Amino acid sequence: MSDPYLIGSAMTGGYGKGPDILHDCTISVNKGEIAVIVGPNGAGKSTGMKALFGMLNLRLGAVRLDGEDITALSPQDRVIKGMGFVPQTHNIFTSMTVEENLEMGGFIRTDDISETIEQVYHLFPILKDKRNQPAGELSGGQRQQVAVGRALMTKPKVLMLDEPTAGVSPIVMDELFDRIIEVSRTGLPILMVEQNAKQALEIADKGYVLVQGRNAFTGTGQDLLADPEVRKSFLGG
Amino acid sequence: MDYLNALVALANFVIVPGLAYGSQLALGALGVTLIYGILRFSNFAHGDTMAFGTMVTILFTWWFQSMGLSFGPLPTALLALPFGIGVTILLVLGTDKAIYAFYREQKAKPVIFVMVSLGVMFMMNGLVRFIIGPGDQRFSDGERFLIKARTFKEMTGLREGLAIKTSQGITVITAIVVVAALFWFLNKTRTGKSMRAYSDNEDLALLSGINPDRVVMITWMIVAVLATIAGTLYGLDKSFKPFTYFQLLLPIFAAAIVGGLGNPLGAIAGGFVIAFSEVTITYAWKKVLNYALPDALAPDGLVQLLSTDYKFAVSFGILIVVLLFKPTGLFKGKSV
């Protein structure tokens, strides 16, 4: 089997000079897939994703994008290489309008970005209505849409979402999941960290259960949902 | 009762000087607020940056005057202004490279930056005094008045005169032009928007590929422009003395904080709030009240709330009230 589109293989490392948080952890996502990282609190879910994005120092292991080793690149350079990242918090420019947020998302591009803005509006119609409103005045779910829209502006080849549904109501959460599936249907591989393990695994092509920075279980979303041990430990029976 | 004369006296002694002083403070406060919003520290050297810019402008003005160059009825200093701005830009960029860049690399805390700016302030302070001396310098020339008090009286037949100095007119017009240009830049251009984005959320700006070095450089350049213009206008309107510019720091900071630090719109509003508070509280209202009130109520004293020597107490007082009750300022700024 060929290398997945984006893979962090056997990653070991932590923040700065601190202790290792990830231990021999492997996470990957293929073209057209949704991969989901779940696990208990403090399992290193977000850390695993940040490792893929170059926000912590890996002592061992490597990150490859489309076969190219990008382990040494800074997050900014990885954006240029085609990775889109939506942080969990502080992921929008609150004082700027929705449209300005999208413009800033496409800052590194030198070509015309208006077409991409239209595509984002097509994907998230509510944003078109609110285009001239400061993003900080929007509701939680709408802010997340702005955040994802901002990341889509670089036309990324892979999109990474860190807990996109954190802090939103269940109804909004369902809507966000629908939108994420829609984004994925455009062919964009999505890697996502989620608290709501059950729902996330339902839409996932591939799931990673992390425990204490290690791969505990890996499989398709359906397999993991069906696995009695995963159910017992993480999904509440 | 004579409301018309009261109004003219009010305009002459309060409104016109207040507008001019407010514009100068607003331009100064804009510089402070930009530094706070983007470099995230309170720049104590701002008053002395203004002094430096004004000094260079004055030197060029004198040079132009010695060559017989003049700007007709307008002050020669306006011709010298672009050169003053250019040299000031070089100075602040040099300071940034030599001093602030080091602390940015260290990711120093804002309070350290404030102390560093205090040091820079003393350096610039010394530099200006070394070059031009600590004394008073006059450099305004050209037509002194737009409207003279006597002409106004003859025109209207009123007892009170209204005088508008050329420098006051230039101050207000320049302030409007500069502020409009600044807001256009911040809101409409890609670079301006990237500065706002960097001010709003530094991490996300970096993720979006915004180059922090460029943002910092452009910020300093704009600040040098604002500081030099504000300083020169103040010097034309009053006179240039390095110590006065150092003292201006207080009302300028008060203006920026009252408006909400980091918020450009707030800086302008704050400038006028401080200016008008200062002018109205230190103005002797006797004349205006004599016109406005019936004779029986005419005041005996000067009706001056505070001597002009204490004008800085006004900025201080407003600053304390704002920090106690609305630390983010009138407009949504960052809390201090």
Interface residues (C-beta under 8 A of the other chain):
Chain A: P75 Q76 V79 I80 F85 P87 H90 N91 I92 F93 T94 S95 M96 E100 E103 M104 G105 F107 I108 R150 T154
Chain B: R190 K193 S194 R196 A197 D200 N201 D203 L204 A205 L206 L207 S208 G209 I210 K332
